[in-house]
Amino acid sequence: MKSKTVKLISGVAVLAVLSGTYIGVTSYVDSQEEKEAEAADTSVSVVEMDSEKITSVSFNGTEGAEEVFEKDGDKWVKKDEPDFPVSQDTLDGAVNALTALSADQKLENPGDLSEYDLDKPQNQITLTEEDGNRIILQVGMKNEASGQYYLKKSEDDKDIYLVSAVSLEPFMGTSYEFAQAESFPAVTSATIKDVKVEKENGYQLSQDDDSLYWYVSDGKTSEQADTSKAGTVTSAIGSLTYGDFVDYNCTDQAKYGFDDPYAIITATYLAEEDAEADTDVTEASQDEDKAETASEAEETGADASEEDSTEDSDTASGEKEEAEEPGTDVSEDDNAEDSGEAEEKPQVEKQLVIYVGDEIDGNRYVKVNDSKQVYTIPETSLTDIVDKNISDFYSLTVNYLTVNNLDSLEVQSEDGAHTVQVTRETAKNTEDSTEESAGSEKEEGSGDTGEAAADTDKENEDAAENTSDEKTGTAEVEKISYVLDGKEIEETVFTTFYNKLINMAGQERLTEEYTPDEAAAFTFVFTDTEGQKTTVSYYEYDSSFYAAVTGDKVYLVNKMDIRDLTDAYQEMLNTDSSEESQEAS
């Protein structure tokens, strides 16, 4: 036992010695690293001034003129230009950096100053204090490898300093480095209702308030535009931002090309009467939903809007019934709050006019509305707006007529002439009414009065929707059938073919006059439920395309799409022949 105790004590002693040794070694290593770091640190102070006492700063601008800013009270002003919009924070930050300027390295007695471009400095920055004390910093060449500038203080200091570019570059441009620039007017894409681009081969896009479809015009003709292509323009306008601030008080329009603009862009948009358009996120979101609705309507036809109208009517009816339930206390204020009418603010039309001037280094000069301020905007930001003409917005859908609005379709091809007639009959639907009645009786017998009442409401809604006969309990439904050359065909067979036909889209639209050399491979005559006829003929154009001609419009359609359409058409004809064979047998 004694032996174990002695060993334990010895172990503890050894551990203590090792710990002390470790601590000592660690302290020594840290000390050595600090000494090495101090020895490697070659930075030296170049300027030590009180930034609060600086009353003037000047530098040579890139255009050669001396730029001078002076303190007027606690604000900076540009000497001889009191209206210059000085950014106080920007200039304060730049001056503060200079008053505590340090160099990464000092070159003592460097010899020939021309090796550093300090015999003819590219810039001279002067800081002046309120007591008249000043310091002059001469800036030489930039060391491209390190990204630092060679700098020399006033002539009595013979040393050269290697200084970080961060503190100097704000003074290596023009006075506009310290100008308070405006923000580009905030206009959201969804609030734009009209865009007019005045230039050679200009165009105008306008959105219909009711249908939300876009229309494009060149001042002579107008037609429905492709929704997504119109959206590209409005999105580009909503994304514009200024580049460089060039002139705060433009008096010479020709200097920037505004006397004969490259383009004038006028965007008409909706905004709250007393606020900018971008402050109302809710309104913008609603307009975006409307834009999406327009896109969907273009693809699916007018039927969706009719269904939505019916659903809205049912919903309104249901809300009215719910409000009239006994025991429900709904105040007028609550109704106003729920409907959102209390928060609705009137909207007015506003215009954003963008004057696009000359090109400079991949940018264009621009000014907005009646402002005298001139900025640059990258040309790439303007491409989707100004580098367009009316033909770029043409819809490439050859002809779209939803099947629910179709009365008849005549087809002429090498297989002869065929006609599909759409028939619609109103019939009584007693089966659904019987099932609803049975379901209602079952719920009433269950003892759950809440669910029974709900079913009763549903029956009332269904009755209104289906125009039920109150005495017989039957509902009227519309039965649609398709008759090919006098014989009824299956719905799926016809709609498969018809969907391919109305969704036919060209890869481009011809703008020059087109005269077919041969007879049409297909001619389709659509008659809608209003009796309006539309004719579309397909001619073989070349080895890759068919020319789809409807009115004065000519689309180039891929031959593969016509092949698929032909297959579906033949299947419809053959299905009819197959049914005749079965009946004959």
C-alpha positions as CSV (number, residue, x, y, z in Angstrom):
1,M,0.0,0.0,0.0
2,K,2.8,2.4,0.8
3,S,4.6,1.5,-2.4
4,K,1.4,2.5,-4.4
5,T,1.1,5.8,-2.6
6,V,4.8,6.7,-3.3
7,K,4.3,5.9,-7.0
8,L,1.2,8.1,-7.2
9,I,2.9,11.0,-5.6
10,S,5.8,10.6,-7.9
11,G,3.5,10.6,-10.9
12,V,1.8,13.8,-9.8
13,A,5.2,15.5,-9.4
14,V,6.3,14.4,-12.9
15,L,3.0,15.7,-14.4
16,A,3.5,19.0,-12.7
17,V,7.0,19.4,-14.0
18,L,5.9,18.5,-17.5
19,S,3.0,21.0,-17.4
20,G,5.3,23.7,-16.2
21,T,7.7,22.9,-19.0
22,Y,4.9,23.0,-21.6
23,I,3.6,26.4,-20.4
24,G,7.2,27.7,-20.5
25,V,7.8,26.4,-24.0
26,T,4.4,27.8,-25.2
27,S,5.1,31.2,-23.8
28,Y,8.5,31.2,-25.4
29,V,7.1,30.3,-28.8
30,D,4.4,33.0,-28.6
31,S,7.0,35.5,-27.6
32,Q,9.2,34.6,-30.5
33,E,6.3,34.8,-33.0
34,E,5.4,38.2,-31.8
35,K,9.0,39.4,-32.2
36,E,9.2,37.9,-35.7
37,A,5.8,39.6,-36.6
38,E,7.1,42.9,-35.3
39,A,10.3,42.4,-37.3
40,A,8.3,41.6,-40.5
41,D,5.9,44.5,-40.1
42,T,7.3,47.2,-42.3
43,S,4.2,49.5,-42.2
44,V,4.8,53.1,-41.3
45,S,2.5,56.1,-40.7
46,V,2.3,58.5,-43.6
47,V,-0.4,61.0,-42.4
48,E,-1.5,61.7,-38.8
49,M,-4.2,64.4,-38.8
50,D,-7.4,65.2,-36.9
51,S,-10.2,64.6,-39.4
52,E,-12.5,67.0,-37.5
53,K,-10.1,69.8,-38.2
54,I,-9.9,69.2,-42.0
55,T,-11.6,72.2,-43.8
56,S,-10.5,71.5,-47.4
57,V,-9.5,68.6,-49.6
58,S,-8.4,68.9,-53.3
59,F,-7.2,66.5,-55.9
60,N,-6.6,66.4,-59.7
61,G,-9.5,64.8,-61.5
62,T,-9.0,62.4,-64.4
63,E,-9.9,65.3,-66.8
64,G,-6.9,67.3,-65.5
65,A,-8.9,70.0,-63.6
66,E,-8.3,70.5,-59.8
67,E,-11.4,69.4,-57.8
68,V,-11.8,71.3,-54.5
69,F,-14.3,70.6,-51.7
70,E,-14.5,72.9,-48.7
71,K,-16.3,72.8,-45.4
72,D,-19.2,75.2,-44.9
73,G,-20.1,74.8,-41.3
74,D,-20.4,71.1,-40.8
75,K,-21.2,70.3,-44.5
76,W,-19.0,69.8,-47.5
77,V,-19.6,72.0,-50.6
78,K,-17.8,72.0,-54.0
79,K,-15.8,75.1,-54.4
80,D,-17.4,77.5,-57.0
81,E,-20.3,75.0,-57.5
82,P,-22.6,75.4,-54.4
83,D,-25.4,73.4,-56.2
84,F,-23.2,70.3,-56.7
85,P,-25.0,67.4,-54.8
86,V,-22.2,66.3,-52.4
87,S,-22.6,63.0,-50.7
88,Q,-21.6,64.0,-47.2
89,D,-21.0,60.4,-45.9
90,T,-18.9,59.4,-48.9
91,L,-16.6,62.4,-48.7
92,D,-16.3,62.2,-44.9
93,G,-15.3,58.5,-45.2
94,A,-12.7,59.2,-47.9
95,V,-11.1,62.1,-45.9
96,N,-11.1,60.1,-42.7
97,A,-9.1,57.3,-44.4
98,L,-6.5,59.8,-45.6
99,T,-6.0,61.5,-42.2
100,A,-4.9,58.1,-40.8
101,L,-3.0,56.9,-43.9
102,S,-0.3,54.3,-43.4
103,A,2.1,52.7,-45.9
104,D,2.9,49.0,-46.2
105,Q,6.5,49.8,-47.0
106,K,8.8,52.8,-47.0
107,L,11.6,53.1,-49.6
108,E,14.3,55.4,-48.2
109,N,16.5,57.4,-50.6
110,P,14.9,55.8,-53.7
111,G,17.0,57.7,-56.2
112,D,15.4,58.3,-59.6
113,L,11.8,59.4,-59.1
114,S,10.9,58.7,-62.7
115,E,11.1,54.9,-62.0
116,Y,7.9,55.4,-59.9
117,D,6.3,58.1,-62.1
118,L,6.8,60.6,-59.3
119,D,8.8,63.0,-61.4
120,K,5.4,63.9,-63.0
121,P,2.8,62.6,-60.5
122,Q,-0.6,61.5,-62.0
123,N,-2.4,63.0,-59.0
124,Q,-1.8,65.4,-56.1
125,I,-4.1,65.3,-53.1
126,T,-4.0,68.1,-50.5
127,L,-5.5,68.1,-47.0
128,T,-5.9,71.4,-45.3
129,E,-6.6,72.0,-41.6
130,E,-8.5,75.0,-40.1
131,D,-5.2,76.6,-38.9
132,G,-3.8,76.5,-42.4
133,N,-1.6,73.5,-41.9
134,R,-1.7,71.2,-44.9
135,I,-0.1,68.0,-46.3
136,I,0.4,67.2,-49.9
137,L,0.4,63.7,-51.2
138,Q,1.8,63.0,-54.7
139,V,0.6,59.8,-56.3
140,G,2.9,58.0,-58.8
141,M,2.4,54.8,-60.7
142,K,0.4,51.8,-59.6
143,N,2.3,48.5,-58.9
144,E,0.1,46.1,-60.8
145,A,1.5,43.1,-59.0
146,S,0.6,44.3,-55.5
147,G,-2.2,46.7,-56.4
148,Q,-0.5,49.5,-54.4
149,Y,0.5,53.0,-55.4
150,Y,3.9,54.7,-55.0
151,L,3.4,57.9,-53.0
152,K,5.5,60.8,-51.9
153,K,4.7,63.5,-49.4
154,S,5.7,67.1,-49.8
155,E,9.0,67.9,-51.4
156,D,11.0,68.0,-48.1
157,D,10.3,64.3,-47.6
158,K,12.6,62.3,-49.9
159,D,11.2,58.9,-49.1
160,I,8.7,57.0,-51.2
161,Y,5.8,55.0,-49.7
162,L,4.0,52.0,-51.0
163,V,0.3,52.6,-50.1
164,S,-2.8,50.5,-50.4
165,A,-5.1,51.6,-53.3
166,V,-8.2,51.5,-51.1
167,S,-7.5,54.9,-49.5
168,L,-6.4,56.6,-52.6
169,E,-8.7,55.5,-55.4
170,P,-11.8,57.6,-54.3
171,F,-9.6,60.6,-55.3
172,M,-8.4,59.0,-58.6
173,G,-11.6,59.8,-60.5
174,T,-13.7,62.9,-60.8
175,S,-15.8,65.0,-58.4
176,Y,-18.7,62.7,-59.2
177,E,-17.1,60.1,-57.1
178,F,-18.5,62.2,-54.2
179,A,-21.9,63.1,-55.8
180,Q,-25.2,62.1,-54.2
181,A,-26.8,60.2,-57.1
182,E,-30.5,59.6,-57.4
183,S,-32.0,56.2,-57.6
184,F,-33.6,55.0,-60.9
185,P,-37.4,55.5,-60.5
186,A,-38.9,52.3,-59.0
187,V,-41.5,50.9,-61.4
188,T,-42.6,47.2,-61.0
189,S,-43.1,45.2,-64.1
190,A,-46.6,44.2,-63.1
191,T,-47.8,47.8,-62.9
192,I,-46.8,48.8,-66.4
193,K,-49.7,49.0,-68.8
194,D,-48.2,50.6,-71.9
195,V,-44.7,50.9,-73.4
196,K,-43.8,53.1,-76.3
197,V,-40.3,53.0,-77.9
198,E,-39.7,55.9,-80.3
199,K,-36.8,55.1,-82.6
200,E,-36.2,53.8,-86.1
201,N,-38.7,50.9,-86.5
202,G,-40.2,51.6,-83.1
203,Y,-43.2,50.0,-81.5
204,Q,-45.9,50.4,-78.8
205,L,-47.2,47.7,-76.4
206,S,-50.6,48.2,-74.8
207,Q,-52.4,46.0,-72.3
208,D,-56.2,45.6,-72.5
209,D,-57.8,46.5,-69.2
210,D,-60.4,43.7,-69.4
211,S,-58.8,40.7,-71.1
212,L,-55.2,41.7,-70.0
213,Y,-54.0,40.7,-73.4
214,W,-51.1,42.7,-74.8
215,Y,-51.3,44.3,-78.2
216,V,-48.4,45.6,-80.4
217,S,-48.5,48.4,-82.9
218,D,-46.1,50.2,-85.2
219,G,-48.6,53.1,-85.6
220,K,-50.1,51.6,-88.7
221,T,-51.2,48.1,-87.7
222,S,-52.0,46.5,-84.4
223,E,-52.5,42.9,-83.4
224,Q,-52.3,40.7,-80.3
225,A,-48.8,40.3,-79.0
226,D,-47.1,37.3,-77.4
227,T,-47.7,37.7,-73.6
228,S,-44.2,36.4,-72.6
229,K,-42.4,38.6,-75.1
230,A,-44.3,41.7,-73.9
231,G,-43.4,40.6,-70.3
232,T,-39.7,40.6,-71.3
233,V,-39.9,44.3,-72.1
234,T,-41.8,45.3,-68.9
235,S,-39.4,43.2,-66.8
236,A,-36.4,44.9,-68.4
237,I,-37.9,48.3,-67.6
238,G,-38.6,47.3,-64.0
239,S,-35.0,46.1,-63.6
240,L,-33.2,49.2,-64.9
241,T,-30.6,50.8,-62.6
242,Y,-28.2,53.7,-63.1
243,G,-24.5,53.2,-63.7
244,D,-22.3,56.2,-63.4
245,F,-23.4,59.7,-62.4
246,V,-22.2,62.0,-65.2
247,D,-23.8,65.4,-64.9
248,Y,-26.0,66.9,-62.3
249,N,-27.1,69.9,-64.4
250,C,-27.2,69.1,-68.1
251,T,-27.5,72.3,-70.2
252,D,-26.0,71.0,-73.4
253,Q,-28.3,68.3,-74.8
254,A,-26.0,67.6,-77.8
255,K,-23.1,66.8,-75.5
256,Y,-24.8,63.5,-74.6
257,G,-26.9,62.9,-77.7
258,F,-30.2,64.0,-76.3
259,D,-30.8,66.6,-79.1
260,D,-31.3,63.6,-81.4
261,P,-31.9,60.6,-79.0
262,Y,-31.1,57.1,-79.9
263,A,-34.5,56.2,-78.4
264,I,-37.2,57.5,-76.2
265,I,-38.9,55.0,-73.9
266,T,-42.2,55.9,-72.4
267,A,-43.7,53.5,-69.8
268,T,-47.2,54.2,-68.5
269,Y,-47.8,52.5,-65.1
270,L,-50.3,52.5,-62.2
271,A,-49.3,53.9,-58.8
272,E,-51.0,55.1,-55.7
273,E,-52.1,58.7,-56.0
274,D,-49.8,59.9,-53.2
275,A,-47.1,57.3,-53.3
276,E,-44.6,55.7,-55.6
277,A,-45.6,52.5,-57.3
278,D,-43.0,50.3,-55.5
279,T,-44.4,51.2,-52.0
280,D,-47.5,49.0,-52.6
281,V,-46.4,45.4,-52.6
282,T,-49.9,44.1,-52.5
283,E,-51.0,45.9,-55.6
284,A,-48.0,44.8,-57.5
285,S,-48.6,41.2,-56.4
286,Q,-52.2,41.4,-57.6
287,D,-51.1,42.8,-60.9
288,E,-48.6,40.0,-61.3
289,D,-51.5,37.5,-60.8
290,K,-53.5,39.3,-63.4
291,A,-50.6,39.0,-65.9
292,E,-50.3,35.3,-65.2
293,T,-54.0,35.0,-65.8
294,A,-53.6,36.6,-69.2
295,S,-50.9,34.1,-70.1
296,E,-53.1,31.2,-69.0
297,A,-56.1,32.6,-70.9
298,E,-54.1,32.8,-74.1
299,E,-53.3,29.1,-73.8
300,T,-56.6,27.7,-72.6
301,G,-59.1,30.0,-74.2
302,A,-62.1,31.9,-72.8
303,D,-63.7,28.9,-71.1
304,A,-61.6,29.3,-67.9
305,S,-62.9,32.8,-67.3
306,E,-66.5,31.6,-67.7
307,E,-65.9,28.9,-65.1
308,D,-64.2,31.3,-62.7
309,S,-67.2,33.6,-63.1
310,T,-69.6,30.9,-62.1
311,E,-67.4,29.9,-59.1
312,D,-67.2,33.5,-58.0
313,S,-70.9,33.8,-58.2
314,D,-71.3,30.6,-56.0
315,T,-68.8,31.9,-53.5
316,A,-70.6,35.2,-53.2
317,S,-73.9,33.4,-52.7
318,G,-72.4,31.2,-50.0
319,E,-70.9,34.2,-48.2
320,K,-74.2,35.9,-48.2
321,E,-76.0,32.9,-46.7
322,E,-73.3,32.6,-44.0
323,A,-73.7,36.2,-43.0
324,E,-77.5,35.8,-42.7
325,E,-77.3,32.9,-40.3
326,P,-79.2,33.5,-37.0
327,G,-77.0,34.6,-34.2
328,T,-74.3,36.0,-36.4
329,D,-73.4,39.6,-35.6
330,V,-71.3,41.1,-38.3
331,S,-70.8,44.9,-38.2
332,E,-70.4,47.1,-41.2
333,D,-66.9,48.0,-40.1
334,D,-66.0,44.3,-40.0
335,N,-67.4,43.9,-43.5
336,A,-65.4,46.8,-44.8
337,E,-62.2,45.4,-43.2
338,D,-62.7,41.9,-44.6
339,S,-63.4,43.2,-48.1
340,G,-60.3,45.3,-48.0
341,E,-62.2,48.4,-49.1
342,A,-61.1,50.4,-46.0
343,E,-57.5,50.1,-47.1
344,E,-58.0,50.4,-50.8
345,K,-56.3,53.6,-52.2
346,P,-57.0,55.2,-55.5
347,Q,-54.5,54.5,-58.3
348,V,-53.6,56.9,-61.1
349,E,-51.6,56.6,-64.3
350,K,-48.0,57.9,-64.2
351,Q,-45.4,58.0,-66.9
352,L,-41.7,57.2,-66.9
353,V,-39.9,58.8,-69.9
354,I,-36.3,57.6,-70.5
355,Y,-34.2,59.5,-73.0
356,V,-31.4,57.3,-74.4
357,G,-28.5,59.2,-75.8
358,D,-25.0,58.4,-77.2
359,E,-23.0,55.3,-76.6
360,I,-19.8,55.4,-74.4
361,D,-17.7,52.4,-73.5
362,G,-20.5,49.9,-73.7
363,N,-23.0,52.2,-71.9
364,R,-25.6,54.7,-73.0
365,Y,-26.2,58.2,-71.6
366,V,-29.7,58.5,-70.1
367,K,-31.9,61.0,-68.4
368,V,-35.3,60.6,-67.0
369,N,-38.5,62.7,-67.2
370,D,-37.7,66.4,-66.8
371,S,-34.6,65.8,-64.7
372,K,-31.4,67.6,-65.7
373,Q,-29.2,64.8,-64.2
374,V,-27.4,62.5,-66.6
375,Y,-26.3,58.9,-65.9
376,T,-25.1,55.9,-67.8
377,I,-26.9,52.6,-68.2
378,P,-25.2,49.5,-69.6
379,E,-26.4,48.8,-73.2
380,T,-27.0,45.2,-72.3
381,S,-29.7,46.4,-69.8
382,L,-31.5,48.2,-72.7
383,T,-31.2,45.5,-75.3
384,D,-34.6,43.8,-74.5
385,I,-36.3,47.2,-74.8
386,V,-34.8,49.2,-77.7
387,D,-33.4,46.4,-79.9
388,K,-36.9,45.2,-80.9
389,N,-39.4,45.9,-83.6
390,I,-43.0,45.0,-84.0
391,S,-42.4,41.6,-85.6
392,D,-40.4,40.5,-82.5
393,F,-43.7,40.5,-80.5
394,Y,-45.9,38.6,-82.9
395,S,-47.6,35.6,-81.4
396,L,-46.5,32.4,-83.2
397,T,-49.7,30.5,-82.4
398,V,-51.3,29.9,-85.9
399,N,-54.9,29.9,-84.8
400,Y,-56.5,29.2,-81.5
401,L,-60.2,28.4,-81.1
402,T,-61.2,26.5,-78.0
403,V,-63.3,23.4,-78.7
404,N,-66.1,24.8,-76.5
405,N,-66.5,27.7,-78.9
406,L,-66.3,25.6,-82.1
407,D,-69.4,25.0,-84.2
408,S,-67.9,23.2,-87.1
409,L,-64.6,22.3,-88.7
410,E,-64.1,21.7,-92.5
411,V,-61.0,19.9,-93.6
412,Q,-59.7,19.8,-97.2
413,S,-56.7,17.6,-98.1
414,E,-55.6,15.0,-100.6
415,D,-58.0,12.6,-98.7
416,G,-60.9,14.8,-99.9
417,A,-63.2,17.1,-97.9
418,H,-64.5,16.2,-94.5
419,T,-66.6,18.1,-92.0
420,V,-66.9,17.8,-88.2
421,Q,-70.1,19.3,-86.8
422,V,-70.3,20.0,-83.0
423,T,-73.8,19.3,-81.6
424,R,-75.0,20.5,-78.3
425,E,-78.1,19.1,-76.6
426,T,-79.7,19.9,-73.2
427,A,-80.8,16.9,-71.3
428,K,-82.3,16.1,-67.9
429,N,-80.0,14.6,-65.4
430,T,-82.1,12.7,-62.8
431,E,-79.4,10.4,-61.5
432,D,-77.4,13.1,-59.8
433,S,-80.5,14.6,-58.3
434,T,-81.6,11.3,-56.9
435,E,-78.2,10.7,-55.3
436,E,-78.2,14.1,-53.7
437,S,-81.7,13.6,-52.4
438,A,-80.7,10.2,-50.9
439,G,-77.6,11.7,-49.4
440,S,-79.6,14.5,-47.8
441,E,-82.1,12.1,-46.2
442,K,-79.3,10.0,-44.9
443,E,-77.7,13.0,-43.2
444,E,-80.9,14.3,-41.8
445,G,-81.5,10.9,-40.1
446,S,-78.0,10.9,-38.6
447,G,-78.9,13.5,-36.0
448,D,-76.0,15.8,-36.9
449,T,-77.9,19.0,-37.6
450,G,-74.8,20.9,-38.6
451,E,-73.8,18.6,-41.4
452,A,-77.4,18.3,-42.5
453,A,-77.6,22.1,-42.8
454,A,-74.4,22.2,-44.8
455,D,-75.8,19.5,-47.2
456,T,-78.9,21.6,-47.6
457,D,-76.9,24.6,-48.5
458,K,-74.9,22.5,-51.0
459,E,-78.1,21.2,-52.5
460,N,-79.4,24.8,-52.9
461,E,-76.1,25.8,-54.6
462,D,-76.2,22.8,-56.9
463,A,-79.7,23.5,-57.8
464,A,-78.9,27.0,-58.8
465,E,-75.9,25.8,-60.8
466,N,-77.6,23.1,-62.6
467,T,-80.9,25.0,-63.1
468,S,-82.9,22.2,-61.3
469,D,-86.6,21.7,-61.8
470,E,-88.0,22.3,-58.3
471,K,-91.0,20.0,-58.9
472,T,-89.2,17.0,-60.5
473,G,-85.7,17.5,-58.9
474,T,-84.0,17.0,-62.3
475,A,-81.1,19.0,-63.5
476,E,-80.3,20.2,-67.0
477,V,-76.9,19.3,-68.5
478,E,-75.4,20.0,-71.9
479,K,-74.3,17.0,-73.9
480,I,-71.7,17.6,-76.6
481,S,-71.1,15.2,-79.5
482,Y,-68.9,15.3,-82.6
483,V,-70.2,14.3,-85.9
484,L,-67.8,13.5,-88.8
485,D,-69.5,13.5,-92.2
486,G,-72.8,12.7,-90.6
487,K,-71.6,10.0,-88.2
488,E,-70.8,10.5,-84.5
489,I,-67.2,9.8,-83.5
490,E,-65.6,9.4,-80.1
491,E,-64.9,12.6,-78.2
492,T,-61.3,11.6,-77.3
493,V,-60.4,10.8,-81.0
494,F,-61.6,14.2,-82.2
495,T,-60.2,16.2,-79.3
496,T,-56.7,14.5,-79.7
497,F,-56.6,15.7,-83.3
498,Y,-58.1,19.1,-82.5
499,N,-55.8,19.9,-79.7
500,K,-52.8,19.3,-82.0
501,L,-54.4,21.6,-84.6
502,I,-55.2,24.6,-82.4
503,N,-51.9,24.4,-80.5
504,M,-49.9,24.5,-83.8
505,A,-47.2,27.2,-83.4
506,G,-44.7,28.5,-85.9
507,Q,-41.0,28.9,-85.4
508,E,-41.1,32.3,-87.0
509,R,-43.4,34.5,-88.9
510,L,-42.7,35.8,-92.3
511,T,-42.7,39.6,-92.7
512,E,-42.3,39.6,-96.5
513,E,-45.0,38.8,-99.0
514,Y,-45.5,35.1,-99.7
515,T,-47.1,33.5,-102.7
516,P,-47.6,29.6,-102.7
517,D,-46.3,27.7,-105.7
518,E,-48.6,24.7,-105.2
519,A,-52.0,23.8,-103.8
520,A,-52.4,23.6,-100.0
521,A,-51.6,20.3,-98.3
522,F,-54.3,21.1,-95.7
523,T,-57.0,23.7,-95.5
524,F,-59.0,24.1,-92.3
525,V,-62.1,26.3,-92.0
526,F,-63.2,27.0,-88.4
527,T,-66.7,28.3,-87.7
528,D,-67.2,29.4,-84.1
529,T,-70.5,29.5,-82.2
530,E,-71.1,33.1,-83.3
531,G,-70.9,32.1,-87.0
532,Q,-67.4,33.7,-87.5
533,K,-65.2,31.8,-90.0
534,T,-61.4,31.5,-90.0
535,T,-59.4,29.8,-92.7
536,V,-55.9,28.3,-92.3
537,S,-54.0,26.7,-95.2
538,Y,-50.8,24.8,-94.9
539,Y,-48.4,24.8,-97.9
540,E,-45.1,23.0,-98.3
541,Y,-42.5,25.7,-97.9
542,D,-39.1,23.9,-98.1
543,S,-37.5,20.8,-96.8
544,S,-38.0,21.8,-93.2
545,F,-41.1,23.9,-93.0
546,Y,-44.7,24.3,-94.0
547,A,-46.1,27.8,-94.5
548,A,-49.3,28.2,-92.5
549,V,-51.4,31.1,-94.0
550,T,-54.3,32.7,-92.2
551,G,-55.4,36.0,-93.5
552,D,-52.4,38.2,-94.1
553,K,-50.2,36.2,-91.6
554,V,-47.7,33.5,-92.6
555,Y,-46.1,31.2,-90.1
556,L,-43.3,28.7,-90.8
557,V,-44.2,25.5,-89.0
558,N,-41.9,22.6,-88.5
559,K,-42.7,19.6,-90.8
560,M,-42.5,17.3,-87.8
561,D,-45.4,19.0,-86.2
562,I,-47.4,18.7,-89.4
563,R,-46.5,15.0,-89.5
564,D,-47.9,14.5,-86.0
565,L,-51.1,16.4,-87.0
566,T,-51.5,14.3,-90.1
567,D,-51.2,11.1,-88.0
568,A,-53.9,12.2,-85.6
569,Y,-56.1,13.3,-88.5
570,Q,-55.7,9.9,-90.2
571,E,-56.5,8.1,-87.0
572,M,-59.7,10.1,-86.7
573,L,-60.7,9.1,-90.3
574,N,-59.7,5.5,-89.9
575,T,-61.5,5.2,-86.5
576,D,-64.7,6.2,-88.3
577,S,-64.1,3.6,-91.1
578,S,-63.5,0.9,-88.5
579,E,-66.8,1.6,-86.8
580,E,-68.6,1.4,-90.1
581,S,-67.0,-2.0,-90.8
582,Q,-68.2,-3.3,-87.4
583,E,-71.7,-2.1,-88.0
584,A,-71.8,-3.7,-91.5
585,S,-70.8,-7.1,-90.0
